[in-house]
């Protein structure tokens, strides 16, 4: 039995915290939602970066597929400039892996001190593949435009001390 604290319900999933892990469960249990979760896990395996959440496992649990990743605990930013450099680095990491995230927004970037960590690759796809969901269905499909808006927002925030 999953003994975890529910952290939120999102478009097609619920996320729970279990110790040092985030557990994402798809709802409703459709083949499309399960495909999305599998693709998210598969894409996360492409990365080895402090800027990208680390996948732990993907498996069937009580009739539902779950994605287990590391839990990222938000900690205060003490150097806005270094944090913003990390935001640009995220785009470099994505580009280097040939991946578009397609859902870059503040709630999907968790500050671990001065290091931003990008989570929630549910809409992501490899550039070599056809996107499972058309860009027109997304809020902001362009990673670089979304990141510029986030950086503008963060630049106006005071540094935590």
Helices and strands as residue ranges (DSSP letters): E 5-9, E 13-18, E 21-26, H 31-44, E 55-61, E 64-70, H 80-97, E 99-100, G 106-108, E 109-112, E 115-118, E 125-126, G 135-137, H 143-155
